[in-house]
Amino acid sequence: MRERINLYSKYGLFITSILFITFGVLRQEHWVVLKKAINICFECIGLG
């Protein structure tokens, strides 16, 4: 019984993460993250 609950929770979290990733890609959030990463890198190097 405990193994079944553990299995359901694993697959439930996996499906939820796939849905959130898909939602983020559809909203083009990956470009926002990329811009922030570039800005942080430029600030650390001292180019910006």
C-alpha distances in whole Angstrom, upper triangle without the diagonal:
4,5,5,7,9,10,11,13,14,16,16,19,20,21,23,25,26,27,29,30,32,33,35,36,38,39,41,39,39,43,43,41,43,46,45,44,48,49,48,49,52,52,51,54,56,57,57
4,5,5,6,9,10,11,12,14,15,17,18,20,21,23,25,26,27,29,30,31,33,35,36,37,39,37,37,41,41,38,41,44,42,42,45,47,45,46,49,49,48,51,53,54,54
4,5,5,6,9,10,11,12,14,15,17,18,20,21,23,24,26,27,29,30,32,33,35,36,37,36,36,39,40,37,39,43,41,40,44,45,44,44,48,48,47,49,52,53,53
4,5,5,6,9,10,11,12,14,15,16,18,20,21,22,24,26,27,28,30,32,33,35,36,35,35,39,39,37,39,42,41,40,44,45,44,45,48,49,48,50,53,53,53
4,5,5,6,9,10,10,12,14,15,16,18,20,21,22,24,26,27,28,30,31,33,34,33,33,37,37,35,37,40,39,38,42,43,42,43,46,46,45,48,51,51,51
4,6,5,6,9,10,11,12,14,15,17,19,20,21,23,24,26,27,29,30,32,33,31,31,35,35,33,35,38,37,36,39,41,39,40,44,44,43,45,48,49,48
4,5,5,6,8,10,11,12,14,15,17,18,20,21,23,24,26,27,29,30,32,30,30,34,34,32,34,37,36,35,39,41,39,40,44,44,43,45,48,49,48
4,5,5,6,8,10,10,12,14,15,16,18,20,21,22,24,26,27,28,30,29,29,33,33,31,34,37,36,35,38,40,39,40,43,44,43,45,48,49,48
4,6,5,6,8,10,10,12,14,15,16,18,20,21,22,24,26,27,28,27,27,31,31,29,31,34,33,32,36,37,36,37,41,41,40,42,45,46,45
4,5,5,6,9,10,11,12,14,16,17,18,20,21,23,24,26,27,25,25,29,29,27,29,32,31,30,34,36,34,35,39,39,38,40,43,44,43
4,5,5,6,8,10,10,12,14,15,16,18,20,21,22,24,26,25,24,28,29,27,29,32,31,31,34,36,35,36,39,40,39,41,44,44,43
4,5,5,6,9,10,11,12,14,15,16,18,20,21,23,24,23,24,27,27,26,28,31,30,30,34,35,34,35,39,39,39,41,43,44,43
4,6,5,6,9,10,10,12,14,15,16,18,20,21,22,21,21,25,25,23,25,28,27,27,30,32,31,32,35,36,35,37,40,40,39
4,5,5,6,9,10,11,12,14,15,17,18,20,21,20,20,23,24,22,24,27,27,26,29,31,30,31,34,35,35,37,39,39,39
4,5,5,6,9,10,11,12,14,15,16,18,20,19,19,23,24,22,25,28,27,27,30,32,31,33,36,37,36,38,41,41,40
4,5,5,6,9,10,11,12,14,15,17,18,17,18,22,22,20,23,26,25,25,28,30,29,31,34,34,34,37,39,39,38
4,5,5,6,9,10,10,12,14,15,16,15,15,19,19,17,20,23,22,22,25,27,26,27,30,31,31,33,36,36,34
4,6,5,6,9,10,11,12,14,15,15,14,18,19,18,20,23,23,23,25,27,27,28,31,32,32,34,36,36,35
4,5,5,6,9,10,11,12,14,14,15,18,19,18,20,23,23,23,26,28,28,29,32,33,33,35,37,37,36
4,5,5,6,9,10,11,12,11,12,16,16,15,18,20,20,20,23,25,25,26,29,30,30,32,34,34,32
4,5,5,6,9,10,10,9,10,13,14,13,15,18,18,18,21,23,23,24,27,28,28,30,32,32,30
4,5,5,6,9,10,10,11,14,15,15,17,19,20,20,23,25,25,26,29,30,31,33,34,34,32
4,6,5,6,9,9,11,13,14,14,17,19,19,20,23,24,25,26,29,30,31,33,34,33,32
4,5,5,6,5,7,10,10,11,13,15,15,17,19,20,21,23,25,26,27,29,30,30,28
4,5,5,6,6,9,11,11,12,15,16,17,19,21,22,23,25,26,27,29,30,29,28
4,5,8,9,11,12,14,15,17,18,20,21,23,24,26,27,29,30,32,33,32,30
4,6,8,9,10,12,14,15,16,18,20,21,22,24,25,27,28,30,31,30,28
4,5,6,7,9,11,12,14,15,16,18,20,21,22,24,25,27,28,27,25
4,5,5,6,9,10,11,13,14,16,17,19,20,21,23,25,26,25,23
4,5,5,6,9,10,11,12,14,15,16,18,20,21,23,24,23,22
4,5,5,6,9,10,11,12,14,15,17,18,20,21,22,21,19
4,5,5,6,9,10,11,12,14,16,17,19,20,21,20,18
4,5,5,6,9,10,11,12,14,15,17,18,20,19,18
4,5,5,6,9,10,11,12,14,15,17,18,17,16
4,5,5,6,9,10,11,12,14,15,16,15,13
4,5,5,6,9,10,11,12,14,15,15,13
4,5,5,6,9,10,11,12,14,14,13
4,5,5,6,9,10,11,12,11,10
4,5,5,6,9,10,10,10,8
4,5,5,6,9,10,10,9
4,5,5,6,8,9,9
4,5,5,6,5,5
4,6,5,6,5
4,5,8,9
4,6,8
4,6
4
